[in-house]
Amino acid sequence: MTFTPPAPPAFSESTPAQKAAKIITDALAPANLVIALLLLVGWHSTRSWAGLGWGLLAALFCGVVPIGIVLLGVKRGELTDKHIRVRRQRVVPMTLSLISVAAGITLLHVLNAPADVSALVVAMLVGLVSSLLVTIGWQISIHNSVAGGTVMILLLAFGPRMLPAALAAAAIGWSRIILKAHTNAQILAGTALGGTAALTFALLR
């Protein structure tokens, strides 16, 4: 049976739980997590403003351009919303995002970016490819795929002090369930799939 998430209610018509879920879903959207993670790892890679600059450059290709693609699709009426709740609509923007991330990898390599930043961008490419392959046949949670990968990579880069970040991933899963955007299985599978990005980061850094 094909899973078709319903259109979420307007914010003004939402219950308190739905309003909280909408805020979490928007604030901790994949592009936002990607940008924040790149800035953190970029800074950590050199412990200087130069590292933050590398993170910003990577974030342009991995976060800013992809969300721009999605927002353009929404504006042109090709996508239902910025979270792309209809699975078949995800393939084109995800493919275009892959091209953007690949371009970022190439530029970072040419410019000799810090190892952790380059490894993270390659990890994001692997995570995106994995999510796309699953999305072709099943509505996995991209929110939780990115959240799961983000938490695992934070633990690899910064150690156990980042364990509280797991609460954010859990909150994202809760928000997607409350908004009926995904089933429990889709949330759990998405979170687990984030491990592909984390494993890639661990191997390349």
Secondary structure as the mmCIF struct_conf table of DSSP 4:
data_model
#
loop_
_struct_conf.conf_type_id
_struct_conf.id
_struct_conf.beg_label_comp_id
_struct_conf.beg_label_asym_id
_struct_conf.beg_label_seq_id
_struct_conf.end_label_comp_id
_struct_conf.end_label_asym_id
_struct_conf.end_label_seq_id
HELX_LH_PP_P HELX_LH_PP_P1 PRO A 5 ALA A 10
HELX_RH_3T_P HELX_RH_3T_P1 PHE A 11 GLU A 13
BEND BEND1 SER A 14 SER A 14
HELX_RH_AL_P HELX_RH_AL_P1 PRO A 16 ALA A 27
TURN_TY1_P TURN_TY1_P1 LEU A 28 LEU A 28
HELX_RH_AL_P HELX_RH_AL_P2 PRO A 30 THR A 46
TURN_TY1_P TURN_TY1_P2 ARG A 47 ARG A 47
BEND BEND2 SER A 48 SER A 48
HELX_RH_AL_P HELX_RH_AL_P3 TRP A 49 ALA A 59
HELX_RH_PI_P HELX_RH_PI_P1 LEU A 60 VAL A 64
HELX_RH_AL_P HELX_RH_AL_P4 VAL A 65 LYS A 75
TURN_TY1_P TURN_TY1_P3 ARG A 76 GLY A 77
BEND BEND3 GLU A 78 ASP A 81
TURN_TY1_P TURN_TY1_P4 LYS A 82 HIS A 83
BEND BEND4 VAL A 86 VAL A 86
HELX_RH_3T_P HELX_RH_3T_P2 ARG A 87 GLN A 89
BEND BEND5 ARG A 90 ARG A 90
HELX_RH_AL_P HELX_RH_AL_P5 VAL A 91 VAL A 110
TURN_TY1_P TURN_TY1_P5 LEU A 111 ASN A 112
HELX_RH_AL_P HELX_RH_AL_P6 ALA A 115 THR A 135
TURN_TY1_P TURN_TY1_P6 ILE A 136 GLY A 137
BEND BEND6 TRP A 138 TRP A 138
HELX_RH_AL_P HELX_RH_AL_P7 ILE A 142 PHE A 158
HELX_RH_3T_P HELX_RH_3T_P3 PRO A 160 MET A 162
TURN_TY1_P TURN_TY1_P7 LEU A 163 PRO A 164
HELX_RH_AL_P HELX_RH_AL_P8 ALA A 165 ILE A 178
TURN_TY1_P TURN_TY1_P8 LEU A 179 LYS A 180
BEND BEND7 ALA A 181 HIS A 182
HELX_RH_AL_P HELX_RH_AL_P9 ASN A 184 LEU A 204
#
